[in-house]
Amino acid sequence: MADIQKTDIIIIGAGPCGLFAVFELGLLDLRCHLVDILDKPGG
């Protein structure tokens, strides 16, 4: 069975803006999940 993970924010898109958003939200101690159709981040 899969473990349940708590998430505060879901970011859709792992381009420059999505990566920056995850970074900034991490500084605020928010748990983020990053979702993108590609297998590598960066756009």
N, C-alpha and C positions, 0 to 999 in steps of 0.2 A: 504494500500500500504506500502511496506517495505521502510524503510529509506535507503538512499544511504550513504555508509560509504567509506571514502577515506582510502586507504592502500598503504603504501610505499613498504612493503615487505610481501611476503607470505612464511611462514616456513612450510614445510611438514615433519611431524614427531614430536611427543611430548616426545621423549626420552630425555636423559640427554643433548645431543648436541643441540637439537631443543630448549629446555628450556633455555639453556645458551645463544643461539643465540638471542632469544627474549629478554632476560635480557640485554645483551650487546647493542642491537639495540635500546632498550628503553632508555638507557643512552645517546644515540646520538639523542634523540627526534625523532626517526623514528616510524611510526605507523605500527604495525605488526599484522598479523592474523596467528594463529597457527592452522594447520589442521592435524588431526590424525584419524585413523580408530577406535581407542579405545575410550571409554568414560571417561577415567581417564588418566592424564598425568604421565609420569615417565618411560615409556617403558615396 
